[in-house]
Amino acid sequence: MRAFQNLLGLLSLSLLLLVGTRLQQASAEEPADADAEALQARCDKGDLEGCKALGVLYDYGRGVERNLEKAVELYRQACDGGLAAGCASLGVMVQYGDGVGQDAAEAFKLYKKACDGGDMLGCSSLGFLYQYGEGVAQDDAKAIALYTKACDAKFAIGCGTLGLMYQYGQGGKQDDAKAVELYRQGCEGGYARSCSDLALMYKDGAGVKKDAAKAVELFKRACDGGDETGCDSLK
């Protein structure tokens, strides 16, 4: 029975990550400067951070009309100039075919370049490709290593995703207590989805003492952070 539940959980996990990773990028990349004109001026002067931040504005239509092709152009400019974060953002666009042709193998190269350059969105996204065998041979061990690297660097999405692997025993022994620990790190690091996952553990008493009030508190926190699961769980 437990094996069947884990299988269902993994199927849900796969769907969640396929749908949610693009939104995770948005929360990870909120630019401090949302002035498109000022960012354009910085980019024109060769400021790669400015180019990348301007790309985020075009990517999500923040203060400018949404233009995915323009976002790709700016991310590529930042990446080609040596900014690891630009490569990670470009990798996301290529992985999902947003504003550019979809190409998992090319996304893998971009994420690797980003991760090698110290960008944790790149490492976490590279882990995703290994976990699901997109653009590279499937390898749970490498996925876990990359999520762990991101989590150790305080990248909340890496912690939350690693928690899911422990909860469902993907790539190793199933461990609810470890999943709870990782969800807590993700939630406290600002990843709203992890707050929902942690709430579910409290609701079910999995890896932690059952606590309905704590679950509601965490669902509220998740909902306030923009996680739909958290909001739906409060209805």
ROSE-4610 file (N, C-alpha, C; in Angstrom, 1 decimal, always signed):
// ROSE-4610
residu = [M/M/M/R/R/R/A/A/A/F/F/F/Q/Q/Q/N/N/N/L/L/L/L/L/L/G/G/G/L/L/L/L/L/L/S/S/S/L/L/L/S/S/S/L/L/L/L/L/L/L/L/L/L/L/L/V/V/V/G/G/G/T/T/T/R/R/R/L/L/L/Q/Q/Q/Q/Q/Q/A/A/A/S/S/S/A/A/A/E/E/E/E/E/E/P/P/P/A/A/A/D/D/D/A/A/A/D/D/D/A/A/A/E/E/E/A/A/A/L/L/L/Q/Q/Q/A/A/A/R/R/R/C/C/C/D/D/D/K/K/K/G/G/G/D/D/D/L/L/L/E/E/E/G/G/G/C/C/C/K/K/K/A/A/A/L/L/L/G/G/G/V/V/V/L/L/L/Y/Y/Y/D/D/D/Y/Y/Y/G/G/G/R/R/R/G/G/G/V/V/V/E/E/E/R/R/R/N/N/N/L/L/L/E/E/E/K/K/K/A/A/A/V/V/V/E/E/E/L/L/L/Y/Y/Y/R/R/R/Q/Q/Q/A/A/A/C/C/C/D/D/D/G/G/G/G/G/G/L/L/L/A/A/A/A/A/A/G/G/G/C/C/C/A/A/A/S/S/S/L/L/L/G/G/G/V/V/V/M/M/M/V/V/V/Q/Q/Q/Y/Y/Y/G/G/G/D/D/D/G/G/G/V/V/V/G/G/G/Q/Q/Q/D/D/D/A/A/A/A/A/A/E/E/E/A/A/A/F/F/F/K/K/K/L/L/L/Y/Y/Y/K/K/K/K/K/K/A/A/A/C/C/C/D/D/D/G/G/G/G/G/G/D/D/D/M/M/M/L/L/L/G/G/G/C/C/C/S/S/S/S/S/S/L/L/L/G/G/G/F/F/F/L/L/L/Y/Y/Y/Q/Q/Q/Y/Y/Y/G/G/G/E/E/E/G/G/G/V/V/V/A/A/A/Q/Q/Q/D/D/D/D/D/D/A/A/A/K/K/K/A/A/A/I/I/I/A/A/A/L/L/L/Y/Y/Y/T/T/T/K/K/K/A/A/A/C/C/C/D/D/D/A/A/A/K/K/K/F/F/F/A/A/A/I/I/I/G/G/G/C/C/C/G/G/G/T/T/T/L/L/L/G/G/G/L/L/L/M/M/M/Y/Y/Y/Q/Q/Q/Y/Y/Y/G/G/G/Q/Q/Q/G/G/G/G/G/G/K/K/K/Q/Q/Q/D/D/D/D/D/D/A/A/A/K/K/K/A/A/A/V/V/V/E/E/E/L/L/L/Y/Y/Y/R/R/R/Q/Q/Q/G/G/G/C/C/C/E/E/E/G/G/G/G/G/G/Y/Y/Y/A/A/A/R/R/R/S/S/S/C/C/C/S/S/S/D/D/D/L/L/L/A/A/A/L/L/L/M/M/M/Y/Y/Y/K/K/K/D/D/D/G/G/G/A/A/A/G/G/G/V/V/V/K/K/K/K/K/K/D/D/D/A/A/A/A/A/A/K/K/K/A/A/A/V/V/V/E/E/E/L/L/L/F/F/F/K/K/K/R/R/R/A/A/A/C/C/C/D/D/D/G/G/G/G/G/G/D/D/D/E/E/E/T/T/T/G/G/G/C/C/C/D/D/D/S/S/S/L/L/L/K/K/K]
num = [1/1/1/2/2/2/3/3/3/4/4/4/5/5/5/6/6/6/7/7/7/8/8/8/9/9/9/10/10/10/11/11/11/12/12/12/13/13/13/14/14/14/15/15/15/16/16/16/17/17/17/18/18/18/19/19/19/20/20/20/21/21/21/22/22/22/23/23/23/24/24/24/25/25/25/26/26/26/27/27/27/28/28/28/29/29/29/30/30/30/31/31/31/32/32/32/33/33/33/34/34/34/35/35/35/36/36/36/37/37/37/38/38/38/39/39/39/40/40/40/41/41/41/42/42/42/43/43/43/44/44/44/45/45/45/46/46/46/47/47/47/48/48/48/49/49/49/50/50/50/51/51/51/52/52/52/53/53/53/54/54/54/55/55/55/56/56/56/57/57/57/58/58/58/59/59/59/60/60/60/61/61/61/62/62/62/63/63/63/64/64/64/65/65/65/66/66/66/67/67/67/68/68/68/69/69/69/70/70/70/71/71/71/72/72/72/73/73/73/74/74/74/75/75/75/76/76/76/77/77/77/78/78/78/79/79/79/80/80/80/81/81/81/82/82/82/83/83/83/84/84/84/85/85/85/86/86/86/87/87/87/88/88/88/89/89/89/90/90/90/91/91/91/92/92/92/93/93/93/94/94/94/95/95/95/96/96/96/97/97/97/98/98/98/99/99/99/100/100/100/101/101/101/102/102/102/103/103/103/104/104/104/105/105/105/106/106/106/107/107/107/108/108/108/109/109/109/110/110/110/111/111/111/112/112/112/113/113/113/114/114/114/115/115/115/116/116/116/117/117/117/118/118/118/119/119/119/120/120/120/121/121/121/122/122/122/123/123/123/124/124/124/125/125/125/126/126/126/127/127/127/128/128/128/129/129/129/130/130/130/131/131/131/132/132/132/133/133/133/134/134/134/135/135/135/136/136/136/137/137/137/138/138/138/139/139/139/140/140/140/141/141/141/142/142/142/143/143/143/144/144/144/145/145/145/146/146/146/147/147/147/148/148/148/149/149/149/150/150/150/151/151/151/152/152/152/153/153/153/154/154/154/155/155/155/156/156/156/157/157/157/158/158/158/159/159/159/160/160/160/161/161/161/162/162/162/163/163/163/164/164/164/165/165/165/166/166/166/167/167/167/168/168/168/169/169/169/170/170/170/171/171/171/172/172/172/173/173/173/174/174/174/175/175/175/176/176/176/177/177/177/178/178/178/179/179/179/180/180/180/181/181/181/182/182/182/183/183/183/184/184/184/185/185/185/186/186/186/187/187/187/188/188/188/189/189/189/190/190/190/191/191/191/192/192/192/193/193/193/194/194/194/195/195/195/196/196/196/197/197/197/198/198/198/199/199/199/200/200/200/201/201/201/202/202/202/203/203/203/204/204/204/205/205/205/206/206/206/207/207/207/208/208/208/209/209/209/210/210/210/211/211/211/212/212/212/213/213/213/214/214/214/215/215/215/216/216/216/217/217/217/218/218/218/219/219/219/220/220/220/221/221/221/222/222/222/223/223/223/224/224/224/225/225/225/226/226/226/227/227/227/228/228/228/229/229/229/230/230/230/231/231/231/232/232/232/233/233/233/234/234/234/235/235/235]
x = [+0.8/+0.0/+0.9/+1.9/+2.8/+3.5/+3.9/+4.5/+3.6/+2.3/+1.3/+1.1/+1.1/+0.9/+2.1/+3.3/+4.5/+4.5/+4.0/+3.9/+3.0/+1.8/+0.9/+1.5/+2.3/+2.9/+3.9/+4.7/+5.7/+5.1/+3.9/+3.2/+2.8/+2.2/+1.8/+3.0/+4.1/+5.3/+5.8/+5.8/+6.2/+5.4/+4.1/+3.2/+3.4/+3.5/+3.8/+5.0/+6.1/+7.3/+7.3/+6.7/+6.6/+5.8/+4.7/+3.9/+4.5/+5.1/+5.5/+6.9/+7.8/+9.2/+9.2/+8.4/+8.4/+8.0/+7.1/+6.6/+7.7/+8.4/+9.4/+10.5/+10.8/+11.8/+11.4/+10.1/+9.6/+9.9/+9.6/+9.8/+11.3/+12.1/+13.6/+14.3/+13.6/+14.3/+13.7/+12.9/+12.3/+13.4/+13.5/+14.6/+14.4/+15.5/+15.4/+15.0/+15.5/+15.2/+14.2/+13.0/+11.9/+11.7/+12.7/+12.6/+13.3/+12.4/+12.9/+13.8/+13.5/+14.4/+15.8/+15.8/+17.1/+17.9/+17.2/+17.9/+18.4/+17.6/+18.1/+19.3/+19.4/+20.6/+21.8/+21.6/+22.6/+23.1/+22.1/+22.5/+23.3/+22.8/+23.5/+25.0/+25.3/+26.6/+27.4/+26.8/+27.6/+27.4/+26.4/+26.1/+25.3/+25.9/+25.2/+24.0/+24.2/+23.1/+21.9/+22.2/+21.1/+20.4/+21.1/+20.5/+19.6/+20.1/+19.4/+18.1/+18.3/+17.1/+16.0/+16.5/+15.5/+14.8/+15.6/+15.0/+13.9/+14.0/+13.0/+11.7/+11.9/+10.7/+9.9/+10.7/+10.0/+9.4/+10.1/+9.7/+8.3/+8.1/+6.9/+6.0/+6.3/+5.5/+5.3/+6.4/+6.4/+6.9/+5.9/+6.2/+6.4/+6.4/+6.5/+5.6/+5.3/+4.5/+5.3/+4.7/+5.4/+5.9/+7.2/+7.8/+8.8/+8.5/+9.3/+10.6/+10.4/+11.5/+12.6/+12.1/+13.0/+13.7/+13.0/+13.6/+14.7/+14.4/+15.4/+16.7/+16.5/+17.6/+18.5/+17.8/+18.5/+19.2/+18.5/+19.2/+20.4/+20.3/+21.4/+22.6/+22.3/+23.3/+24.1/+23.3/+23.9/+24.7/+24.2/+24.9/+26.1/+26.0/+27.2/+28.3/+27.9/+28.9/+29.5/+29.0/+29.6/+28.9/+27.6/+26.8/+26.0/+26.4/+25.8/+24.3/+23.8/+22.3/+21.6/+22.3/+21.7/+21.6/+22.5/+22.5/+21.3/+21.1/+20.1/+18.7/+18.5/+17.3/+17.0/+18.1/+18.0/+17.6/+18.2/+17.9/+16.5/+15.8/+14.4/+13.6/+13.9/+13.2/+13.3/+14.6/+14.8/+14.1/+14.2/+13.5/+12.1/+11.4/+9.9/+9.5/+10.4/+10.1/+9.4/+9.8/+9.2/+10.0/+9.5/+10.2/+11.3/+11.5/+12.6/+12.2/+12.8/+12.5/+12.8/+12.0/+12.2/+13.3/+14.2/+15.4/+16.0/+15.6/+16.0/+17.6/+18.2/+19.6/+20.3/+19.8/+20.4/+20.2/+19.0/+18.7/+19.7/+20.0/+21.0/+22.3/+22.8/+24.1/+24.1/+23.0/+22.9/+22.8/+22.0/+22.0/+23.3/+24.0/+25.3/+26.3/+26.3/+27.1/+26.8/+25.5/+25.0/+25.5/+25.2/+25.6/+27.1/+27.9/+29.3/+29.8/+29.0/+29.3/+28.8/+28.2/+27.7/+26.3/+25.5/+24.1/+23.2/+22.5/+21.8/+20.4/+19.9/+18.7/+19.2/+20.4/+20.9/+21.2/+21.7/+21.9/+20.6/+19.7/+18.4/+17.7/+17.7/+17.1/+17.8/+19.1/+19.9/+19.5/+19.3/+18.8/+17.5/+16.6/+15.3/+15.5/+16.4/+16.6/+17.2/+18.1/+18.5/+17.4/+16.6/+15.5/+14.6/+14.3/+13.3/+13.8/+15.2/+15.8/+15.5/+15.4/+15.2/+16.5/+16.8/+18.1/+19.3/+19.2/+20.3/+19.7/+20.6/+20.1/+19.6/+18.5/+17.9/+18.9/+19.0/+20.0/+19.6/+18.9/+18.4/+19.5/+20.6/+21.8/+22.3/+22.4/+22.9/+21.9/+20.6/+19.6/+19.6/+19.8/+19.8/+21.1/+22.2/+23.4/+23.3/+22.6/+22.4/+21.4/+20.3/+19.4/+20.0/+20.8/+21.5/+22.5/+23.2/+24.1/+23.4/+22.2/+21.4/+20.9/+20.4/+19.8/+20.9/+22.1/+23.2/+23.6/+23.3/+23.6/+22.4/+21.4/+20.3/+19.3/+19.3/+18.4/+17.1/+16.1/+14.9/+14.2/+14.2/+13.6/+14.3/+15.6/+16.4/+16.0/+15.8/+15.5/+14.1/+13.1/+11.8/+11.7/+12.4/+12.4/+13.1/+14.2/+14.8/+13.9/+13.2/+12.2/+11.2/+10.7/+9.8/+10.4/+11.7/+12.3/+12.4/+12.7/+12.8/+11.4/+10.4/+9.0/+8.6/+8.9/+8.4/+9.5/+10.6/+11.6/+12.2/+12.3/+12.8/+14.4/+15.1/+16.5/+17.1/+16.3/+16.9/+15.8/+16.1/+15.1/+14.1/+12.9/+11.8/+12.0/+11.9/+12.2/+11.3/+10.2/+9.3/+9.9/+10.7/+11.3/+12.3/+13.0/+14.0/+13.2/+12.1/+11.3/+10.8/+10.3/+9.8/+10.9/+12.1/+13.2/+13.5/+13.5/+13.8/+12.6/+11.4/+10.3/+10.3/+10.7/+10.8/+11.9/+13.0/+14.0/+13.5/+12.8/+12.3/+11.3/+10.4/+9.3/+10.0/+10.9/+11.5/+12.4/+12.8/+13.6/+12.8/+11.4/+10.5/+9.9/+10.1/+9.5/+8.1/+7.0/+5.7/+5.2/+5.6/+5.2/+5.6/+6.8/+7.3/+6.4/+5.9/+5.0/+3.8/+3.2/+2.1/+2.5/+3.6/+4.1/+4.3/+4.9/+5.1/+3.7/+2.8/+1.4/+0.8/+0.9/+0.4/+1.0/+2.3/+2.9/+2.3/+2.1/+1.5/+0.0/-0.7/-2.1/-2.2/-1.2/-1.3/-0.5/+0.3/+1.2/+2.3/+2.8/+3.9/+5.2/+6.1/+7.4/+7.4/+6.2/+6.1/+4.8/+4.6/+3.4/+2.2/+1.1/+0.0/-0.5/-0.7/-1.1/-1.9/-3.3/-4.2/-4.0/-3.8/-3.7/-2.4/-1.4/-0.1/-0.2/-1.0/-1.2/-1.9/-3.0/-3.7/-2.8/-2.0/-1.1/-0.1/+0.4/+1.3/+0.6/-0.6/-1.4/-1.7/-1.9/-2.1/-0.9/+0.2/+1.5/+1.8/+1.5/+1.7/+0.8/-0.4/-1.4/-0.9/-0.5/+0.0/+1.2/+1.9/+3.1/+2.8/+1.5/+1.1/+0.9/+1.0/+0.9/-0.6/-1.1/-2.5/-2.9/-2.0/-2.3/-2.7/-1.9/-2.2/-3.5/-3.8/-5.1/-6.3/-6.1/-7.2/-7.5/-6.4/-6.5/-7.3/-7.4/-8.1/-9.6/-10.0/-11.4/-12.3]
y = [-1.2/+0.0/+1.3/+1.2/+2.4/+2.6/+1.5/+1.7/+2.3/+1.9/+2.5/+4.0/+4.3/+5.7/+6.5/+5.9/+6.6/+6.9/+5.9/+6.0/+7.1/+7.2/+8.3/+9.6/+9.6/+10.8/+11.3/+10.4/+10.7/+11.3/+10.7/+11.2/+12.7/+12.9/+14.2/+15.2/+14.7/+15.5/+15.9/+15.0/+15.3/+16.4/+16.2/+17.2/+18.6/+18.6/+19.8/+20.5/+19.8/+20.4/+20.9/+20.2/+20.6/+21.9/+22.0/+23.2/+24.4/+24.0/+25.0/+25.6/+25.0/+25.5/+26.8/+27.1/+28.4/+29.5/+29.2/+30.2/+30.3/+29.2/+29.3/+30.3/+30.3/+31.2/+32.6/+32.9/+34.3/+34.7/+33.9/+34.2/+34.3/+33.6/+33.6/+34.8/+35.4/+36.4/+37.9/+38.1/+39.5/+40.5/+41.4/+42.4/+43.5/+43.9/+45.0/+46.3/+46.5/+47.7/+47.3/+47.9/+47.6/+48.7/+49.6/+50.8/+50.3/+50.1/+49.5/+50.5/+51.8/+52.8/+52.8/+52.8/+52.8/+51.5/+50.4/+49.1/+49.1/+49.6/+49.7/+50.5/+51.6/+52.4/+51.7/+50.9/+50.1/+49.1/+48.4/+47.3/+47.9/+49.1/+49.7/+50.0/+50.2/+50.5/+49.2/+48.1/+46.8/+46.2/+46.7/+46.1/+44.9/+43.7/+42.5/+42.2/+42.6/+42.5/+43.3/+44.5/+45.3/+44.6/+44.0/+43.3/+42.2/+41.4/+40.3/+40.7/+41.8/+42.3/+42.8/+43.5/+44.0/+42.8/+41.7/+40.5/+40.0/+40.0/+39.6/+40.4/+41.7/+42.6/+42.2/+42.0/+41.6/+40.2/+39.4/+38.0/+37.9/+38.7/+38.6/+39.8/+40.7/+41.9/+42.8/+43.0/+43.9/+45.3/+46.2/+47.6/+47.8/+46.8/+46.8/+45.8/+46.0/+45.0/+43.7/+42.6/+41.3/+41.0/+40.6/+40.3/+39.2/+37.9/+36.8/+36.8/+37.2/+37.2/+38.2/+39.4/+40.4/+39.9/+39.2/+38.6/+37.6/+36.8/+35.8/+36.6/+37.6/+38.4/+39.0/+39.5/+40.1/+39.0/+37.9/+36.8/+36.3/+36.2/+35.7/+36.6/+37.9/+38.9/+38.8/+38.6/+38.5/+37.2/+36.1/+34.8/+34.9/+35.4/+35.4/+36.3/+37.3/+38.1/+37.5/+36.3/+35.6/+35.7/+36.2/+36.2/+34.9/+34.1/+32.8/+32.9/+33.9/+34.0/+34.2/+34.9/+35.1/+33.7/+32.9/+31.5/+30.7/+30.8/+30.1/+30.5/+31.8/+32.4/+32.0/+32.0/+31.6/+30.2/+29.4/+27.9/+27.6/+28.4/+28.2/+28.5/+29.6/+29.9/+28.8/+28.3/+27.2/+25.9/+25.6/+24.4/+24.3/+25.5/+25.5/+26.1/+26.5/+27.0/+28.3/+29.2/+30.5/+31.6/+32.0/+33.1/+32.5/+31.2/+30.6/+29.1/+28.4/+27.0/+26.1/+25.2/+24.3/+23.3/+23.2/+22.3/+21.9/+20.7/+20.3/+20.1/+19.6/+19.4/+20.8/+21.8/+23.1/+23.7/+23.4/+23.9/+23.3/+22.0/+21.3/+22.0/+22.4/+23.1/+24.4/+25.1/+26.4/+26.3/+25.4/+25.2/+24.8/+23.9/+23.5/+24.6/+25.5/+26.7/+27.6/+27.7/+28.6/+28.0/+26.7/+26.0/+26.0/+25.8/+25.8/+27.2/+28.2/+29.6/+30.0/+29.1/+29.4/+29.9/+29.7/+30.2/+29.0/+29.2/+28.0/+27.7/+28.7/+28.4/+27.4/+27.7/+26.8/+25.4/+25.3/+24.0/+23.2/+23.9/+23.3/+22.9/+23.7/+23.4/+22.2/+22.2/+21.1/+19.8/+19.8/+18.7/+18.2/+19.1/+18.7/+17.9/+18.4/+17.7/+16.3/+16.1/+14.8/+13.9/+14.5/+13.8/+13.2/+13.9/+13.5/+13.1/+13.1/+12.6/+13.5/+14.8/+15.7/+16.3/+16.0/+16.5/+15.8/+14.8/+14.1/+12.8/+11.8/+10.5/+10.7/+10.0/+10.2/+9.6/+10.4/+10.0/+10.7/+9.9/+10.4/+10.9/+10.1/+10.4/+11.8/+12.1/+13.5/+14.5/+14.2/+15.2/+15.5/+14.5/+14.7/+15.6/+15.3/+16.0/+17.5/+17.7/+19.1/+19.9/+19.2/+19.8/+20.1/+19.2/+19.3/+20.5/+20.7/+21.8/+23.1/+23.1/+24.4/+24.6/+23.6/+23.8/+24.2/+23.6/+24.0/+25.5/+26.0/+27.4/+28.3/+27.7/+28.5/+28.8/+28.1/+28.3/+27.5/+28.2/+27.5/+26.5/+26.8/+25.9/+24.6/+24.6/+23.4/+22.5/+23.2/+22.5/+21.8/+22.6/+22.1/+20.9/+21.0/+19.9/+18.7/+18.9/+17.7/+17.1/+17.9/+17.3/+16.4/+16.7/+15.9/+14.6/+14.6/+13.3/+12.4/+13.0/+12.2/+11.7/+12.5/+12.1/+10.9/+10.9/+9.8/+8.8/+8.9/+7.8/+7.7/+8.8/+8.8/+8.9/+7.9/+7.9/+7.5/+7.0/+6.5/+6.1/+6.0/+5.6/+6.6/+6.2/+7.2/+7.6/+8.9/+9.5/+10.7/+10.5/+11.6/+12.7/+12.2/+13.2/+14.1/+13.5/+14.3/+15.3/+14.8/+15.7/+16.9/+16.6/+17.7/+18.8/+18.3/+19.2/+20.1/+19.4/+20.2/+21.1/+20.7/+21.6/+22.8/+22.6/+23.7/+24.7/+24.2/+25.1/+25.8/+25.1/+25.8/+26.9/+26.5/+27.5/+28.7/+28.5/+29.6/+30.4/+29.8/+30.5/+31.3/+31.2/+32.0/+31.3/+30.0/+29.2/+28.7/+29.4/+29.2/+27.7/+27.1/+25.7/+24.8/+25.0/+24.2/+24.4/+25.6/+25.8/+24.9/+24.8/+23.9/+22.4/+22.0/+20.7/+20.4/+21.3/+21.1/+21.1/+21.9/+21.9/+20.5/+19.9/+18.6/+17.5/+17.7/+16.7/+16.9/+18.1/+18.3/+17.8/+18.0/+17.6/+16.1/+15.4/+13.9/+13.3/+14.0/+13.5/+12.6/+13.0/+12.3/+12.9/+12.2/+12.7/+13.8/+14.1/+15.1/+14.8/+15.3/+15.1/+15.8/+15.1/+15.7/+16.9/+18.0/+19.3/+20.1/+20.0/+20.6/+22.1/+22.7/+24.2/+24.7/+23.9/+24.3/+24.2/+23.1/+22.9/+24.1/+24.6/+25.8/+27.0/+27.2/+28.3/+28.3/+27.1/+27.0/+27.2/+26.6/+26.8/+28.3/+29.1/+30.5/+31.2/+30.8/+31.4/+31.1/+29.8/+29.5/+30.3/+30.4/+31.2/+32.6/+33.2/+34.6/+34.8/+33.7/+33.7/+33.4/+33.1/+32.9/+31.5/+30.5/+29.1/+28.7/+28.2/+27.9/+26.7/+25.8/+24.6/+25.1/+26.1/+26.6/+27.3/+28.1/+28.8/+27.8/+26.8/+25.8/+25.0/+24.8/+24.0/+24.7/+26.0/+26.8/+26.9/+26.5/+26.6/+25.6]
z = [+0.0/+0.0/+0.0/+0.8/+0.9/-0.4/-1.1/-2.4/-3.4/-3.4/-4.3/-4.0/-2.7/-2.3/-2.8/-2.7/-3.1/-4.6/-5.4/-6.8/-7.2/-6.5/-6.8/-6.4/-5.3/-4.9/-5.9/-6.5/-7.5/-8.7/-9.1/-10.3/-10.1/-8.9/-8.5/-8.4/-7.9/-7.8/-9.2/-10.1/-11.5/-12.1/-12.0/-12.5/-11.8/-10.5/-9.8/-10.3/-10.4/-10.8/-12.2/-13.1/-14.5/-14.6/-13.8/-13.9/-13.1/-11.9/-11.0/-11.1/-11.8/-11.9/-12.5/-13.5/-14.2/-13.2/-12.3/-11.3/-10.2/-9.9/-8.9/-9.3/-10.6/-11.1/-10.9/-11.0/-10.8/-9.4/-8.4/-7.0/-6.7/-7.4/-7.1/-7.8/-8.7/-9.5/-9.4/-8.4/-8.3/-8.3/-9.3/-9.3/-8.3/-7.7/-6.7/-7.4/-8.6/-9.4/-10.5/-10.4/-11.4/-12.4/-12.5/-13.4/-14.7/-15.7/-17.0/-17.7/-17.6/-18.3/-17.6/-16.3/-15.6/-15.9/-15.9/-16.2/-17.7/-18.6/-20.0/-20.1/-19.4/-19.4/-18.8/-17.8/-17.2/-18.2/-18.8/-19.8/-20.9/-21.4/-22.6/-22.3/-21.0/-20.5/-20.2/-20.5/-20.3/-18.9/-18.1/-16.8/-17.0/-16.9/-17.1/-16.1/-14.9/-13.9/-14.4/-14.9/-15.4/-16.6/-17.5/-18.6/-18.1/-17.2/-16.7/-16.0/-15.1/-14.4/-15.3/-16.4/-17.4/-18.1/-18.3/-18.9/-18.0/-16.7/-15.8/-16.0/-16.1/-16.3/-17.6/-18.6/-19.9/-19.8/-19.1/-19.0/-18.3/-17.2/-16.5/-16.6/-17.5/-17.8/-16.6/-15.9/-14.7/-15.1/-15.2/-15.6/-17.0/-17.8/-19.3/-19.9/-21.2/-21.9/-22.0/-21.6/-21.6/-23.0/-23.1/-24.4/-24.1/-24.4/-24.1/-25.0/-26.2/-27.1/-26.7/-26.2/-25.6/-24.4/-23.6/-22.3/-22.7/-23.7/-24.1/-24.6/-25.4/-25.9/-24.8/-23.8/-22.6/-21.8/-21.5/-20.8/-21.5/-22.8/-23.6/-23.6/-23.6/-23.5/-22.2/-21.1/-19.8/-19.7/-20.2/-20.2/-21.0/-22.2/-23.1/-22.5/-21.7/-21.0/-19.8/-19.4/-18.3/-17.0/-17.0/-15.8/-15.6/-14.6/-14.4/-14.3/-13.6/-13.4/-14.7/-15.6/-17.0/-17.7/-17.5/-18.1/-17.5/-16.2/-15.6/-16.1/-16.2/-16.7/-18.2/-19.0/-20.4/-20.4/-19.6/-19.5/-19.3/-18.4/-18.1/-19.4/-20.1/-21.3/-22.3/-22.5/-23.5/-23.0/-21.8/-21.3/-21.6/-21.4/-21.5/-22.9/-23.7/-25.0/-25.0/-24.1/-23.9/-24.7/-25.8/-26.5/-27.4/-27.4/-28.1/-28.3/-29.2/-29.4/-28.2/-27.9/-26.7/-27.0/-26.1/-26.4/-25.0/-24.5/-23.2/-23.1/-24.2/-24.2/-24.1/-24.8/-24.7/-23.3/-22.7/-21.4/-20.4/-20.6/-19.7/-19.8/-21.0/-21.1/-20.4/-20.5/-19.9/-18.4/-17.9/-16.4/-15.8/-16.6/-16.1/-16.0/-17.1/-17.1/-15.9/-15.6/-14.5/-13.2/-13.0/-11.8/-11.5/-12.6/-12.5/-12.1/-12.4/-12.1/-10.8/-10.0/-8.7/-8.5/-9.6/-9.5/-9.0/-7.9/-7.4/-8.1/-8.8/-9.6/-10.7/-11.2/-12.2/-11.7/-10.5/-9.9/-9.6/-9.1/-8.8/-10.1/-11.1/-12.4/-13.1/-12.9/-13.4/-12.7/-11.4/-10.7/-11.2/-11.6/-12.1/-13.4/-14.3/-15.6/-15.3/-14.3/-14.0/-13.4/-12.6/-11.9/-12.9/-14.0/-14.9/-16.3/-16.4/-17.6/-18.8/-18.6/-19.7/-20.2/-21.4/-22.0/-21.5/-20.7/-20.1/-19.6/-19.4/-18.8/-17.4/-17.1/-15.8/-14.7/-13.6/-12.6/-11.3/-10.4/-9.1/-8.2/-8.2/-7.4/-7.7/-9.0/-9.4/-9.0/-9.2/-8.9/-7.4/-6.5/-5.1/-4.7/-5.4/-5.1/-5.5/-6.6/-7.0/-6.1/-5.8/-4.9/-3.5/-3.1/-1.8/-1.8/-3.0/-3.1/-3.1/-3.7/-3.7/-2.3/-1.6/-0.3/+0.7/+0.6/+1.5/+1.3/+0.1/-0.2/+0.2/+0.9/+1.4/+0.3/-0.8/-1.9/-1.6/-1.2/-0.6/-1.6/-2.8/-3.8/-3.8/-3.7/-3.7/-2.4/-1.3/-0.1/-0.2/-0.7/-0.9/-1.9/-3.0/-4.0/-3.4/-2.7/-2.1/-1.1/-0.3/+0.6/+0.0/-1.2/-2.0/-2.3/-2.7/-3.0/-1.8/-0.6/+0.6/+1.0/+0.8/+1.2/+0.4/-0.9/-1.7/-2.0/-1.3/-1.5/-2.9/-3.6/-4.9/-4.9/-5.3/-5.3/-4.0/-3.1/-1.8/-0.9/+0.4/+1.4/+1.7/+1.8/+2.1/+3.6/+3.8/+5.1/+5.4/+6.1/+6.3/+7.2/+8.2/+9.2/+8.4/+7.5/+6.7/+5.8/+5.3/+4.4/+5.2/+6.4/+7.3/+7.5/+7.8/+8.0/+6.8/+5.6/+4.4/+4.0/+4.2/+4.0/+4.9/+6.1/+7.1/+6.6/+6.1/+5.5/+4.3/+3.5/+2.3/+2.6/+3.6/+4.0/+4.6/+5.6/+6.3/+5.3/+4.2/+3.2/+2.2/+2.4/+1.5/+0.4/+0.3/-0.8/-0.3/-0.8/-0.3/-0.5/-1.6/-1.8/-0.6/-0.1/+1.0/+2.3/+2.4/+3.6/+3.4/+2.2/+2.0/+2.3/+1.8/+2.0/+3.4/+4.2/+5.6/+6.3/+5.9/+6.5/+6.3/+5.1/+4.9/+5.8/+6.1/+7.0/+8.4/+8.9/+10.2/+10.2/+9.1/+9.0/+9.1/+8.4/+8.4/+9.5/+10.2/+11.3/+10.7/+9.5/+8.9/+9.1/+9.9/+10.2/+11.3/+11.8/+12.9/+13.6/+14.8/+15.6/+14.9/+14.8/+14.1/+14.8/+14.1/+14.7/+13.6/+13.8/+12.8/+12.8/+14.0/+14.1/+13.4/+13.6/+12.9/+11.4/+11.0/+9.5/+8.9/+9.6/+9.1/+9.1/+10.1/+10.2/+8.9/+8.6/+7.5/+6.2/+6.0/+4.8/+4.6/+5.6/+5.5/+5.0/+5.6/+5.2/+3.7/+3.3/+1.9/+1.0/+1.4/+0.6/+0.5/+1.6/+1.6/+0.7/+0.5/-0.4/-1.8/-2.1/-3.5/-3.9/-3.0/-3.3/-3.4/-4.5/-4.7/-3.8/-3.6/-2.7/-1.3/-0.8/+0.5/+0.5/-0.5/-0.6/-0.6/-1.5/-1.7/-0.4/+0.3/+1.6/+2.7/+2.5/+3.5/+3.2/+2.1/+1.7/+2.4]
